[in-house]
Amino acid sequence: NKWRIVFPNNGRQWKDWKQASAFYSGNRIQTTKYTWFTFLPQNLFEQFHRLGNLYFFFLVVLNWFPQVEVFHREIAMLPLIVVLLASMSKDAIEDYRKYRFDKTINFSKTRVYDK
């Protein structure tokens, strides 16, 4: 039962009404970062921009060479996988909360005040 209140700027808005209404025909708020298809590649791209994740990835790659292998290959991958899964789940939950909030805002009743 909450209402959104919108106060338009009437000076410029009425001049360009046709262009603005065609350009912003959906007029919805979207603050989410990911979609179902872009979550995994985009999140991995962002995760590997962090120096700590690159360090663990370097250790994993280094352990695949038998000459430099310190730990077993699977054990070396474990810290990286745990950190990536924890960060991915945090980002997914955060993005889903943003999606739900956007949905409530977009479907709320709106009152527009005009002269």
Phi and psi in degrees as a GROMACS rama.xvg file:
@    title "Ramachandran Plot"
@    xaxis  label "Phi"
@    yaxis  label "Psi"
@TYPE xy
-83.3445  145.091  LYS-2
-111.113  141.624  TRP-3
-90.78  136.213  ARG-4
-112.347  126.926  ILE-5
-119.583  128.71  VAL-6
-111.619  104.086  PHE-7
-76.169  153.839  PRO-8
-90.1932  97.3578  ASN-9
-70.8058  -24.8539  ASN-10
-60.5392  -53.4081  GLY-11
-90.3001  -28.4134  ARG-12
-63.8353  -40.8827  GLN-13
-71.9266  -26.4123  TRP-14
-67.3726  -45.9306  LYS-15
-104.699  33.3116  ASP-16
-62.378  -44.7331  TRP-17
-64.4239  -44.2806  LYS-18
-66.9042  -42.1295  GLN-19
-68.5245  -38.7251  ALA-20
-71.6155  -28.3404  SER-21
-76.477  -37.7256  ALA-22
-74.3055  -39.3897  PHE-23
-109.673  50.3064  TYR-24
-67.7966  -33.4536  SER-25
-74.6408  -40.9745  GLY-26
50.6965  49.6793  ASN-27
-122.478  158.127  ARG-28
-94.9846  134.084  ILE-29
-139.948  109.033  GLN-30
-109.875  3.24445  THR-31
-72.6723  152.38  THR-32
-97.3206  -30.1726  LYS-33
-120.022  161.496  TYR-34
-119.406  178.32  THR-35
-61.6318  -34.7195  TRP-36
-85.1995  -27.6298  PHE-37
-99.3768  -1.44157  THR-38
-62.4333  -54.8261  PHE-39
-64.2002  -52.8063  LEU-40
-65.9278  -40.8728  PRO-41
-70.3261  -38.3604  GLN-42
-68.2342  -42.0539  ASN-43
-63.3849  -38.4561  LEU-44
-60.2096  -43.7164  PHE-45
-70.7891  -35.6404  GLU-46
-65.7561  -38.0316  GLN-47
-84.155  6.11905  PHE-48
-87.3539  -6.42672  HIS-49
-89.1141  137.497  ARG-50
-65.1867  -37.4467  LEU-51
-64.1933  -40.8984  GLY-52
-67.8581  -36.338  ASN-53
-65.5734  -36.4231  LEU-54
-63.3829  -47.5441  TYR-55
-65.4302  -35.005  PHE-56
-65.9584  -39.4118  PHE-57
-61.9408  -40.7085  PHE-58
-64.2307  -38.7114  LEU-59
-64.1648  -46.1199  VAL-60
-63.907  -39.4996  VAL-61
-64.053  -36.0822  LEU-62
-75.0345  -8.57344  ASN-63
-81.5092  -11.263  TRP-64
-94.3609  123.536  PHE-65
-62.9218  -26.9022  PRO-66
-69.7367  -30.9221  GLN-67
-110.499  4.1805  VAL-68
-64.0776  122.459  GLU-69
-102.978  -47.2337  VAL-70
-109.867  172.819  PHE-71
-68.1566  153.851  HIS-72
-59.7489  -42.234  ARG-73
-69.1011  -36.5881  GLU-74
-69.3339  -34.1991  ILE-75
-69.269  -29.4642  ALA-76
-79.328  -20.8183  MET-77
-58.3112  -49.5747  LEU-78
-61.2547  -40.0711  PRO-79
-64.4968  -44.0145  LEU-80
-64.6004  -41.6884  ILE-81
-63.2351  -45.6001  VAL-82
-65.1419  -43.3519  VAL-83
-65.4729  -42.7167  LEU-84
-66.1724  -39.0644  LEU-85
-64.7877  -44.1084  ALA-86
-67.2667  -39.3253  SER-87
-64.8258  -42.5113  MET-88
-66.964  -38.9267  SER-89
-62.1736  -45.1996  LYS-90
-65.3928  -38.0621  ASP-91
-66.3824  -43.1105  ALA-92
-65.0011  -43.3242  ILE-93
-62.9172  -42.7844  GLU-94
-68.0261  -35.783  ASP-95
-66.9813  -38.323  TYR-96
-64.1521  -39.9585  ARG-97
-62.2944  -41.1782  LYS-98
-61.3321  -45.0734  TYR-99
-64.3071  -41.2668  ARG-100
-65.0921  -42.6313  PHE-101
-60.6193  -39.7379  ASP-102
-64.6787  -41.4898  LYS-103
-67.1269  -37.8188  THR-104
-67.6988  -42.8052  ILE-105
-69.2511  -27.1929  ASN-106
-101.721  11.3225  PHE-107
-81.3996  156.75  SER-108
-72.3164  145.187  LYS-109
-126.212  137.818  THR-110
-117.246  124.667  ARG-111
-108.8  124.242  VAL-112
-93.4705  131.46  TYR-113
-135.717  159.536  ASP-114
